[in-house]
């Protein structure tokens, strides 16, 4: 399952949650982000993205 990062617009606190592909739009619950009163969640896209290529990988798309 993928990990999604949400950020509270008011406090700026970021929370990483594990969701299935079908539940990706569900914001963090109070158990996943304790201590926040009435948060306004915004899903972050592209945070901590890393591309890895090994020596044995073929030429494929991108011509690495």
C-alpha positions in Angstrom: 0.0 0.0 0.0 1.2 3.5 -0.8 2.1 6.1 1.7 0.4 9.5 1.4 1.5 12.8 3.0 -1.0 15.2 4.3 -0.3 18.7 5.6 -2.6 20.7 7.9 -3.1 24.1 6.4 -3.5 25.9 9.8 -0.5 24.5 11.7 1.7 23.2 8.8 2.1 19.8 10.5 2.7 16.9 8.0 1.4 13.4 8.6 2.3 10.3 6.6 -0.5 7.7 6.3 -0.8 4.3 4.6 -3.9 4.0 2.4 -5.1 1.5 -0.2 -5.5 2.9 -3.7 -9.3 3.0 -3.2 -9.0 5.1 0.0 -6.4 7.7 -1.1 -8.9 10.6 -0.7 -9.6 9.9 3.0 -7.8 12.4 5.2 -5.9 11.3 8.3 -8.0 10.2 11.3 -7.7 11.7 14.9 -5.7 8.5 15.8 -3.2 9.0 13.0 -2.8 12.8 13.8 -3.3 13.3 17.5 -3.2 16.8 19.1 -4.8 18.7 16.2 -8.1 20.5 16.7 -10.3 20.8 13.5 -7.5 20.3 11.0 -7.8 21.3 7.3 -5.9 18.6 5.4 -4.3 19.1 2.0 -2.6 16.1 0.3 1.0 16.7 -0.7 2.2 15.4 -4.0 5.8 14.8 -5.0 7.3 14.9 -1.5 10.3 12.7 -1.0 10.2 11.1 -4.5 13.4 9.2 -5.4 14.3 7.4 -8.7 16.6 4.5 -8.4 18.4 2.7 -11.3 20.5 -0.3 -11.0 23.5 -1.4 -13.2 21.7 -4.4 -14.6 18.6 -2.5 -15.8 18.0 -2.4 -19.5 18.0 0.6 -21.9 14.2 1.1 -21.8 12.4 4.4 -21.7 14.4 7.4 -20.6 17.8 6.0 -21.9 19.4 6.0 -18.5 
